[in-house]
């Protein structure tokens, strides 16, 4: 209940602060920004309140979800734009063994009660030819047209479960909407968050995973969150039998790709028109990501954490994923064997980006990120150029 009221206060404070003209350089109050704040965001907040109502119904009608054990979950973490989505959706093809949050589950129905209701509505919709589902998919494709080139979007696609933290105001993507918020920036530095606040957020996340597994009994959780680079240690403490697949990429390339991929989101939120505030913020965050990932690897055995460099994943995807699963002691299924057999070395991406686009200083990136990146490349946890 504390987190519910805290999230309401924070959501409202972010909204109110955004309406003060000229107060935030990273979120100037222009026409697009006003459209987001006055039309979309109130509807978004109302939707989050419905989720909290769903959580309350879960406690009344499905209290046994709290007894669900999250056994040996597999967490795919790393730095954003390093192959985490490709790895996640490849492994998610093993639907008999793994379960991941889909986009609709994470964003539209994080509670068990909502999923039961949505399931009933979907069944009714299917009997009449699924017009509602087709309409939603069409609107989703239209709204995400620019982003689709970079990250495939779909209601049923395996997605990052950090979206289930939206009702708690704990989803990192909100930083793009409210770049002035110290609380949202702190989500990228979980290790520095006040202990009580961190514990409440982690408890909420664990309940989200339990709800999901309650709705998908007998499955093993497969979770992917590139924004959880600093969460690895905390997740390991909560789930000591967890396995970690960590993806990294050459820092300059990873950062410029991330900044480029965020352009559609910035346009939607009406924030940071020239991207300079986002570039400065993410340069600092990426330095922290690489440092914390290096610390985690240095204290985690190769049997519990496997490190994948994106260039290896692109050059030999099947061999790299196979070697990573073997290192972690995760058995492959026939479904995964068929999926891996169909993989081919990655082609050059159509996504064009570079440090000069965002006026980034290569020397600063070198100073902040190269040392931990190079140290991780030498780690015994790394999957080394499998043939």
C-alpha positions as a Markdown table, in Angstrom:
| # | Residue | x | y | z |
|---|---|---|---|---|
| 1 | Unk | 0.0 | 0.0 | 0.0 |
| 2 | Unk | 2.9 | 2.3 | 0.8 |
| 3 | Unk | 4.2 | 1.9 | -2.8 |
| 4 | Unk | 0.8 | 2.6 | -4.2 |
| 5 | Unk | 0.6 | 6.0 | -2.5 |
| 6 | Unk | 4.2 | 6.7 | -3.3 |
| 7 | Unk | 3.7 | 6.0 | -6.9 |
| 8 | Unk | 0.6 | 8.2 | -7.1 |
| 9 | Unk | 2.5 | 11.1 | -5.5 |
| 10 | Unk | 5.4 | 10.7 | -7.8 |
| 11 | Unk | 3.4 | 10.4 | -11.0 |
| 12 | Unk | 1.4 | 13.5 | -10.0 |
| 13 | Unk | 4.5 | 15.4 | -9.0 |
| 14 | Unk | 6.3 | 14.6 | -12.4 |
| 15 | Unk | 3.2 | 15.7 | -14.2 |
| 16 | Unk | 2.7 | 18.9 | -12.2 |
| 17 | Unk | 6.4 | 19.8 | -12.5 |
| 18 | Unk | 6.3 | 19.3 | -16.3 |
| 19 | Unk | 3.5 | 22.0 | -16.6 |
| 20 | Unk | 5.8 | 24.7 | -15.3 |
| 21 | Unk | 7.0 | 26.6 | -18.3 |
| 22 | Unk | 10.8 | 26.9 | -18.7 |
| 23 | Unk | 11.5 | 24.9 | -15.6 |
| 24 | Unk | 13.2 | 21.9 | -17.2 |
| 25 | Unk | 15.7 | 22.1 | -20.1 |
| 26 | Unk | 15.3 | 18.4 | -20.9 |
| 27 | Unk | 11.5 | 18.8 | -21.2 |
| 28 | Unk | 10.5 | 22.2 | -22.7 |
| 29 | Unk | 6.8 | 22.9 | -22.7 |
| 30 | Unk | 6.0 | 22.8 | -26.4 |
| 31 | Unk | 2.9 | 21.8 | -28.3 |
| 32 | Unk | 3.8 | 18.1 | -28.5 |
| 33 | Unk | 4.7 | 18.0 | -24.9 |
| 34 | Unk | 1.4 | 19.5 | -23.9 |
| 35 | Unk | -0.4 | 17.0 | -26.0 |
| 36 | Unk | 1.3 | 14.2 | -24.1 |
| 37 | Unk | 0.7 | 15.8 | -20.7 |
| 38 | Unk | -2.9 | 16.8 | -21.1 |
| 39 | Unk | -4.3 | 13.9 | -23.2 |
| 40 | Unk | -2.1 | 10.8 | -23.0 |
| 41 | Unk | -0.7 | 11.0 | -19.5 |
| 42 | Unk | -4.0 | 11.4 | -17.6 |
| 43 | Unk | -5.4 | 8.3 | -19.4 |
| 44 | Unk | -2.1 | 6.5 | -18.6 |
| 45 | Unk | -2.5 | 7.3 | -14.9 |
| 46 | Unk | -6.1 | 6.1 | -14.9 |
| 47 | Unk | -4.9 | 2.8 | -16.4 |
| 48 | Unk | -2.3 | 2.4 | -13.7 |
| 49 | Unk | -5.0 | 2.9 | -11.1 |
| 50 | Unk | -6.9 | 0.1 | -12.7 |
| 51 | Unk | -3.9 | -2.1 | -12.4 |
| 52 | Unk | -3.7 | -1.4 | -8.7 |
| 53 | Unk | -7.4 | -2.4 | -8.4 |
| 54 | Unk | -6.4 | -5.6 | -10.2 |
| 55 | Unk | -3.6 | -6.2 | -7.7 |
| 56 | Unk | -6.2 | -5.7 | -4.9 |
| 57 | Unk | -8.5 | -8.3 | -6.5 |
| 58 | Unk | -5.6 | -10.7 | -6.7 |
| 59 | Unk | -5.2 | -10.5 | -2.9 |
| 60 | Unk | -8.9 | -11.3 | -2.5 |
| 61 | Unk | -9.4 | -14.0 | -5.2 |
| 62 | Unk | -6.0 | -15.4 | -5.9 |
| 63 | Unk | -3.9 | -15.0 | -2.7 |
| 64 | Unk | -2.2 | -18.3 | -3.3 |
| 65 | Unk | 0.0 | -16.6 | -6.0 |
| 66 | Unk | 2.2 | -15.5 | -3.1 |
| 67 | Unk | 3.2 | -19.1 | -2.5 |
| 68 | Unk | 4.5 | -19.6 | -6.1 |
| 69 | Unk | 8.2 | -20.3 | -6.1 |
| 70 | Unk | 10.3 | -18.6 | -8.8 |
| 71 | Unk | 12.7 | -21.5 | -9.3 |
| 72 | Unk | 15.9 | -21.1 | -11.2 |
| 73 | Unk | 14.8 | -18.1 | -13.3 |
| 74 | Unk | 16.9 | -17.1 | -16.3 |
| 75 | Unk | 17.7 | -13.4 | -16.5 |
| 76 | Unk | 19.0 | -11.8 | -19.7 |
| 77 | Unk | 20.7 | -8.5 | -18.7 |
| 78 | Unk | 23.4 | -6.3 | -20.0 |
| 79 | Unk | 23.8 | -3.0 | -21.6 |
| 80 | Unk | 21.0 | -1.8 | -23.9 |
| 81 | Unk | 21.5 | -2.5 | -27.7 |
| 82 | Unk | 23.8 | -5.4 | -27.2 |
| 83 | Unk | 21.7 | -8.3 | -28.5 |
| 84 | Unk | 19.5 | -8.9 | -25.4 |
| 85 | Unk | 16.3 | -8.8 | -27.5 |
| 86 | Unk | 17.6 | -11.2 | -30.1 |
| 87 | Unk | 18.8 | -13.6 | -27.4 |
| 88 | Unk | 15.5 | -13.3 | -25.5 |
| 89 | Unk | 13.2 | -14.0 | -28.4 |
| 90 | Unk | 15.3 | -16.8 | -29.6 |
| 91 | Unk | 15.1 | -18.7 | -26.3 |
| 92 | Unk | 11.5 | -17.7 | -25.8 |
| 93 | Unk | 10.7 | -19.9 | -28.8 |
| 94 | Unk | 10.9 | -22.8 | -26.3 |
| 95 | Unk | 7.4 | -22.3 | -25.2 |
| 96 | Unk | 7.1 | -25.7 | -23.6 |
| 97 | Unk | 9.8 | -24.9 | -21.1 |
| 98 | Unk | 10.1 | -21.1 | -20.7 |
| 99 | Unk | 7.6 | -18.4 | -20.1 |
| 100 | Unk | 8.2 | -14.7 | -20.6 |
| 101 | Unk | 5.9 | -11.7 | -20.2 |
| 102 | Unk | 4.3 | -10.7 | -23.5 |
| 103 | Unk | 3.7 | -7.0 | -24.3 |
| 104 | Unk | 0.0 | -7.2 | -23.5 |
| 105 | Unk | 0.7 | -9.0 | -20.2 |
| 106 | Unk | 3.3 | -6.5 | -19.0 |
| 107 | Unk | 1.5 | -3.4 | -20.1 |
| 108 | Unk | -2.2 | -4.2 | -20.2 |
| 109 | Unk | -2.7 | -6.9 | -17.6 |
| 110 | Unk | 0.0 | -7.2 | -15.0 |
| 111 | Unk | -2.5 | -8.6 | -12.5 |
| 112 | Unk | -4.0 | -12.1 | -12.5 |
| 113 | Unk | -7.5 | -10.6 | -12.3 |
| 114 | Unk | -6.9 | -8.5 | -15.4 |
| 115 | Unk | -5.6 | -11.5 | -17.3 |
| 116 | Unk | -8.6 | -13.5 | -16.5 |
| 117 | Unk | -10.8 | -10.7 | -17.7 |
| 118 | Unk | -8.8 | -10.1 | -20.9 |
| 119 | Unk | -8.8 | -13.9 | -21.5 |
| 120 | Unk | -12.6 | -13.9 | -21.5 |
| 121 | Unk | -12.8 | -10.8 | -23.7 |
| 122 | Unk | -10.3 | -12.4 | -26.2 |
| 123 | Unk | -12.3 | -15.6 | -26.4 |
| 124 | Unk | -15.4 | -13.5 | -27.2 |
| 125 | Unk | -13.5 | -11.5 | -29.8 |
| 126 | Unk | -12.2 | -14.6 | -31.5 |
| 127 | Unk | -15.7 | -16.0 | -32.0 |
| 128 | Unk | -16.6 | -13.0 | -34.1 |
| 129 | Unk | -13.3 | -12.9 | -36.1 |
| 130 | Unk | -11.1 | -11.0 | -33.7 |
| 131 | Unk | -11.9 | -7.5 | -34.9 |
| 132 | Unk | -10.8 | -5.9 | -31.7 |
| 133 | Unk | -7.4 | -7.7 | -31.7 |
| 134 | Unk | -6.8 | -6.7 | -35.3 |
| 135 | Unk | -7.7 | -3.1 | -34.6 |
| 136 | Unk | -5.3 | -2.9 | -31.6 |
| 137 | Unk | -2.5 | -4.6 | -33.6 |
| 138 | Unk | -3.0 | -2.1 | -36.4 |
| 139 | Unk | -2.9 | 0.9 | -34.0 |
| 140 | Unk | 0.1 | -0.5 | -32.3 |
| 141 | Unk | 2.0 | -0.9 | -35.6 |
| 142 | Unk | 1.0 | 2.6 | -36.7 |
| 143 | Unk | 2.1 | 4.1 | -33.4 |
| 144 | Unk | 5.4 | 2.3 | -33.3 |
| 145 | Unk | 6.3 | 2.6 | -37.0 |
| 146 | Unk | 9.6 | 4.4 | -36.5 |
| 147 | Unk | 10.6 | 2.2 | -33.6 |
| 148 | Unk | 9.7 | -1.0 | -35.4 |
| 149 | Unk | 12.9 | -0.8 | -37.5 |
| 150 | Unk | 14.9 | -1.0 | -34.3 |
| 151 | Unk | 12.9 | -3.2 | -31.9 |
| 152 | Unk | 10.0 | -5.3 | -33.1 |
| 153 | Unk | 6.7 | -4.5 | -31.4 |
| 154 | Unk | 3.7 | -6.8 | -31.0 |
| 155 | Unk | 1.1 | -7.6 | -28.4 |
| 156 | Unk | 2.1 | -11.2 | -28.1 |
| 157 | Unk | 5.8 | -10.8 | -28.5 |
| 158 | Unk | 8.1 | -11.7 | -25.6 |
| 159 | Unk | 8.9 | -8.3 | -24.0 |
| 160 | Unk | 10.8 | -6.8 | -21.1 |
| 161 | Unk | 9.0 | -7.4 | -17.9 |
| 162 | Unk | 10.2 | -4.1 | -16.4 |
| 163 | Unk | 7.1 | -2.7 | -18.0 |
| 164 | Unk | 5.2 | -4.4 | -15.2 |
| 165 | Unk | 6.8 | -1.9 | -12.9 |
| 166 | Unk | 4.9 | 1.0 | -14.5 |
| 167 | Unk | 2.2 | 1.0 | -11.9 |
| 168 | Unk | 4.8 | 1.5 | -9.2 |
| 169 | Unk | 6.6 | 4.3 | -11.1 |
| 170 | Unk | 9.6 | 1.9 | -11.3 |
| 171 | Unk | 10.0 | 1.5 | -15.0 |
| 172 | Unk | 13.1 | 3.0 | -16.4 |
| 173 | Unk | 11.4 | 4.1 | -19.7 |
| 174 | Unk | 9.6 | 6.9 | -17.8 |
| 175 | Unk | 12.9 | 8.7 | -17.5 |
| 176 | Unk | 12.5 | 9.7 | -21.2 |
| 177 | Unk | 9.1 | 11.3 | -20.3 |
| 178 | Unk | 10.4 | 13.0 | -17.2 |
| 179 | Unk | 14.2 | 13.4 | -17.7 |
| 180 | Unk | 14.4 | 15.8 | -14.7 |
| 181 | Unk | 13.4 | 13.2 | -12.2 |
| 182 | Unk | 16.1 | 12.0 | -9.8 |
| 183 | Unk | 14.0 | 9.1 | -8.7 |
| 184 | Unk | 13.7 | 7.8 | -12.3 |
| 185 | Unk | 17.4 | 8.3 | -12.9 |
| 186 | Unk | 18.1 | 6.2 | -9.8 |
| 187 | Unk | 16.4 | 3.2 | -11.4 |
| 188 | Unk | 19.6 | 2.9 | -13.5 |
| 189 | Unk | 21.6 | 2.9 | -10.3 |
| 190 | Unk | 19.7 | 0.5 | -8.1 |
| 191 | Unk | 22.8 | -0.1 | -6.0 |
| 192 | Unk | 22.7 | 3.5 | -4.9 |
| 193 | Unk | 18.9 | 3.7 | -4.1 |
| 194 | Unk | 17.9 | 4.0 | -0.4 |
| 195 | Unk | 17.6 | 0.6 | 1.1 |
| 196 | Unk | 13.9 | 0.7 | 2.1 |
| 197 | Unk | 12.9 | 2.1 | -1.3 |
| 198 | Unk | 14.9 | -0.4 | -3.1 |
| 199 | Unk | 13.5 | -3.3 | -1.1 |
| 200 | Unk | 9.9 | -2.1 | -1.8 |
| 201 | Unk | 10.6 | -2.0 | -5.5 |
| 202 | Unk | 12.2 | -5.4 | -5.5 |
| 203 | Unk | 9.3 | -6.9 | -3.5 |
| 204 | Unk | 6.9 | -5.5 | -6.1 |
| 205 | Unk | 8.9 | -7.0 | -8.9 |
| 206 | Unk | 9.1 | -10.4 | -7.2 |
| 207 | Unk | 5.2 | -10.3 | -6.8 |
| 208 | Unk | 4.9 | -9.5 | -10.5 |
| 209 | Unk | 7.0 | -12.6 | -11.4 |
| 210 | Unk | 4.9 | -14.8 | -9.0 |
| 211 | Unk | 1.7 | -13.5 | -10.6 |
| 212 | Unk | 3.0 | -14.4 | -14.0 |
| 213 | Unk | 4.1 | -17.9 | -13.0 |
| 214 | Unk | 0.7 | -18.4 | -11.3 |
| 215 | Unk | -0.8 | -17.7 | -14.7 |
| 216 | Unk | 1.7 | -20.0 | -16.4 |
| 217 | Unk | 2.2 | -23.0 | -14.1 |
| 218 | Unk | 5.0 | -25.5 | -14.7 |
| 219 | Unk | 7.1 | -23.1 | -16.7 |
| 220 | Unk | 10.5 | -21.6 | -16.0 |
| 221 | Unk | 10.8 | -17.8 | -16.0 |
| 222 | Unk | 12.8 | -16.3 | -18.9 |
| 223 | Unk | 13.2 | -12.6 | -18.2 |
| 224 | Unk | 15.0 | -9.9 | -20.2 |
| 225 | Unk | 15.7 | -6.4 | -19.1 |
| 226 | Unk | 18.6 | -4.5 | -20.6 |
| 227 | Unk | 17.8 | -1.6 | -18.2 |
| 228 | Unk | 18.5 | -3.9 | -15.2 |
| 229 | Unk | 22.3 | -3.8 | -15.7 |
| 230 | Unk | 22.7 | -2.6 | -12.1 |
| 231 | Unk | 20.0 | -5.0 | -10.7 |
| 232 | Unk | 22.0 | -8.2 | -11.2 |
| 233 | Unk | 23.4 | -8.4 | -7.7 |
| 234 | Unk | 20.0 | -7.7 | -6.1 |
| 235 | Unk | 18.3 | -10.3 | -8.3 |
| 236 | Unk | 21.0 | -12.8 | -7.4 |
| 237 | Unk | 20.4 | -12.2 | -3.7 |
| 238 | Unk | 16.6 | -12.7 | -4.1 |
| 239 | Unk | 16.9 | -15.7 | -6.5 |
| 240 | Unk | 20.2 | -17.5 | -5.5 |
| 241 | Unk | 19.5 | -20.3 | -8.0 |
| 242 | Unk | 19.0 | -17.9 | -10.9 |
| 243 | Unk | 21.1 | -18.1 | -14.1 |
| 244 | Unk | 22.3 | -14.9 | -15.9 |
| 245 | Unk | 23.0 | -14.3 | -19.5 |
| 246 | Unk | 24.8 | -11.0 | -19.8 |
| 247 | Unk | 25.2 | -9.2 | -23.1 |
| 248 | Unk | 27.7 | -6.4 | -23.8 |
| 249 | Unk | 28.9 | -4.4 | -26.8 |
| 250 | Unk | 31.7 | -2.0 | -27.6 |
| 251 | Unk | 30.7 | 1.0 | -25.5 |
| 252 | Unk | 30.7 | 3.7 | -28.2 |
| 253 | Unk | 28.7 | 1.7 | -30.6 |
| 254 | Unk | 26.3 | 0.6 | -27.9 |
| 255 | Unk | 25.7 | 4.1 | -26.6 |
| 256 | Unk | 25.2 | 5.7 | -30.0 |
| 257 | Unk | 22.8 | 2.9 | -31.0 |
| 258 | Unk | 20.8 | 3.4 | -27.8 |
| 259 | Unk | 20.6 | 7.2 | -28.3 |
| 260 | Unk | 19.4 | 6.7 | -31.9 |
| 261 | Unk | 16.8 | 4.2 | -30.9 |
| 262 | Unk | 15.4 | 6.6 | -28.3 |
| 263 | Unk | 14.5 | 9.3 | -30.8 |
| 264 | Unk | 11.0 | 8.0 | -31.5 |
| 265 | Unk | 10.3 | 7.8 | -27.7 |
| 266 | Unk | 11.6 | 11.4 | -27.1 |
| 267 | Unk | 9.3 | 12.6 | -30.0 |
| 268 | Unk | 6.3 | 10.8 | -28.5 |
| 269 | Unk | 6.9 | 12.3 | -25.0 |
| 270 | Unk | 7.8 | 15.7 | -26.4 |
| 271 | Unk | 11.0 | 15.8 | -24.4 |
| 272 | Unk | 14.6 | 16.8 | -25.1 |
| 273 | Unk | 14.1 | 18.0 | -28.7 |
| 274 | Unk | 17.8 | 18.0 | -29.7 |
| 275 | Unk | 18.7 | 14.9 | -27.7 |
| 276 | Unk | 21.6 | 16.6 | -25.8 |
| 277 | Unk | 20.1 | 16.0 | -22.3 |
| 278 | Unk | 19.5 | 12.4 | -23.1 |
| 279 | Unk | 23.1 | 12.0 | -24.5 |
| 280 | Unk | 24.6 | 13.4 | -21.3 |
| 281 | Unk | 22.4 | 11.4 | -19.0 |
| 282 | Unk | 22.9 | 8.1 | -20.8 |
| 283 | Unk | 26.7 | 8.6 | -21.1 |
| 284 | Unk | 26.8 | 8.8 | -17.3 |
| 285 | Unk | 24.4 | 5.9 | -16.9 |
| 286 | Unk | 26.3 | 3.6 | -19.3 |
| 287 | Unk | 29.5 | 4.2 | -17.4 |
| 288 | Unk | 27.7 | 2.9 | -14.3 |
| 289 | Unk | 26.2 | 0.0 | -16.2 |
| 290 | Unk | 29.6 | -1.3 | -17.4 |
| 291 | Unk | 31.2 | -0.9 | -14.0 |
| 292 | Unk | 28.5 | -2.7 | -12.1 |
| 293 | Unk | 28.4 | -5.5 | -14.7 |
| 294 | Unk | 32.1 | -6.0 | -14.3 |
| 295 | Unk | 31.7 | -6.1 | -10.5 |
| 296 | Unk | 28.9 | -8.7 | -10.8 |
| 297 | Unk | 30.9 | -11.0 | -13.1 |
| 298 | Unk | 34.0 | -10.8 | -10.9 |
| 299 | Unk | 31.9 | -12.2 | -8.0 |
| 300 | Unk | 29.8 | -14.8 | -9.9 |
| 301 | Unk | 30.9 | -18.2 | -11.2 |
| 302 | Unk | 30.8 | -19.1 | -14.9 |
| 303 | Unk | 28.2 | -21.7 | -14.1 |
| 304 | Unk | 25.8 | -19.0 | -13.0 |
| 305 | Unk | 26.6 | -16.2 | -15.3 |
| 306 | Unk | 27.6 | -16.3 | -19.0 |
| 307 | Unk | 28.9 | -13.3 | -20.8 |
| 308 | Unk | 28.2 | -12.8 | -24.5 |
| 309 | Unk | 29.8 | -10.1 | -26.6 |
| 310 | Unk | 27.5 | -8.9 | -29.4 |
| 311 | Unk | 30.1 | -9.4 | -32.1 |
| 312 | Unk | 30.3 | -13.1 | -31.2 |
| 313 | Unk | 26.5 | -13.4 | -31.1 |
| 314 | Unk | 26.3 | -11.9 | -34.6 |
| 315 | Unk | 29.1 | -13.9 | -36.1 |
| 316 | Unk | 28.0 | -17.3 | -34.8 |
| 317 | Unk | 24.6 | -17.0 | -33.1 |
| 318 | Unk | 23.8 | -20.7 | -32.9 |
| 319 | Unk | 27.2 | -21.7 | -31.5 |
| 320 | Unk | 27.3 | -18.8 | -29.1 |
| 321 | Unk | 23.9 | -19.5 | -27.6 |
| 322 | Unk | 24.5 | -23.2 | -27.4 |
| 323 | Unk | 27.8 | -22.6 | -25.6 |
| 324 | Unk | 26.2 | -20.2 | -23.2 |
| 325 | Unk | 23.4 | -22.7 | -22.3 |
| 326 | Unk | 25.9 | -25.5 | -21.8 |
| 327 | Unk | 28.1 | -23.3 | -19.5 |
| 328 | Unk | 25.0 | -22.5 | -17.4 |
| 329 | Unk | 23.8 | -26.1 | -17.4 |
| 330 | Unk | 20.5 | -25.3 | -19.2 |
| 331 | Unk | 19.4 | -28.2 | -21.3 |
| 332 | Unk | 18.3 | -27.4 | -24.9 |
| 333 | Unk | 15.0 | -28.6 | -26.1 |
| 334 | Unk | 14.0 | -29.8 | -29.6 |
| 335 | Unk | 12.2 | -26.5 | -30.1 |
| 336 | Unk | 15.4 | -24.6 | -29.4 |
| 337 | Unk | 17.5 | -26.9 | -31.6 |
| 338 | Unk | 15.2 | -26.2 | -34.5 |
| 339 | Unk | 15.3 | -22.5 | -33.8 |
| 340 | Unk | 19.1 | -22.4 | -33.5 |
| 341 | Unk | 19.5 | -24.5 | -36.7 |
| 342 | Unk | 17.7 | -21.8 | -38.6 |
| 343 | Unk | 19.9 | -18.9 | -37.4 |
| 344 | Unk | 22.5 | -17.4 | -39.7 |
| 345 | Unk | 25.3 | -14.9 | -39.1 |
| 346 | Unk | 23.9 | -11.4 | -38.6 |
| 347 | Unk | 23.8 | -9.0 | -41.5 |
| 348 | Unk | 24.8 | -5.4 | -41.3 |
| 349 | Unk | 22.1 | -3.5 | -39.6 |
| 350 | Unk | 20.1 | -0.8 | -41.4 |
| 351 | Unk | 20.1 | 1.2 | -38.2 |
| 352 | Unk | 22.6 | 4.0 | -38.8 |
| 353 | Unk | 24.1 | 5.8 | -35.9 |
| 354 | Unk | 27.4 | 7.3 | -34.7 |
| 355 | Unk | 29.0 | 9.2 | -31.8 |
| 356 | Unk | 29.3 | 12.3 | -33.9 |
| 357 | Unk | 25.5 | 12.4 | -34.4 |
| 358 | Unk | 25.1 | 13.3 | -30.7 |
| 359 | Unk | 28.3 | 15.3 | -30.3 |
| 360 | Unk | 29.7 | 12.7 | -27.9 |
| 361 | Unk | 33.4 | 12.8 | -26.9 |
| 362 | Unk | 35.1 | 9.5 | -27.7 |
| 363 | Unk | 37.7 | 10.3 | -25.1 |
| 364 | Unk | 35.1 | 10.6 | -22.4 |
| 365 | Unk | 33.5 | 7.3 | -23.3 |
| 366 | Unk | 37.0 | 5.7 | -23.4 |
| 367 | Unk | 37.7 | 7.0 | -19.9 |
| 368 | Unk | 34.3 | 6.0 | -18.5 |
| 369 | Unk | 33.7 | 2.6 | -20.0 |
| 370 | Unk | 36.7 | 1.0 | -21.8 |
| 371 | Unk | 38.4 | -0.4 | -18.6 |
| 372 | Unk | 35.4 | -2.4 | -17.4 |
| 373 | Unk | 34.5 | -3.4 | -20.9 |
| 374 | Unk | 38.0 | -4.8 | -21.5 |
| 375 | Unk | 38.0 | -6.5 | -18.1 |
| 376 | Unk | 34.8 | -8.3 | -19.0 |
| 377 | Unk | 36.2 | -9.5 | -22.3 |
| 378 | Unk | 38.9 | -11.2 | -20.3 |
| 379 | Unk | 36.4 | -12.7 | -17.8 |
| 380 | Unk | 36.3 | -16.5 | -17.5 |
| 381 | Unk | 32.5 | -16.1 | -17.7 |
| 382 | Unk | 32.8 | -15.0 | -21.4 |
| 383 | Unk | 31.7 | -17.3 | -24.2 |
| 384 | Unk | 34.8 | -17.2 | -26.3 |
| 385 | Unk | 34.4 | -17.2 | -30.1 |
| 386 | Unk | 32.7 | -20.6 | -30.3 |
| 387 | Unk | 33.0 | -22.4 | -33.6 |
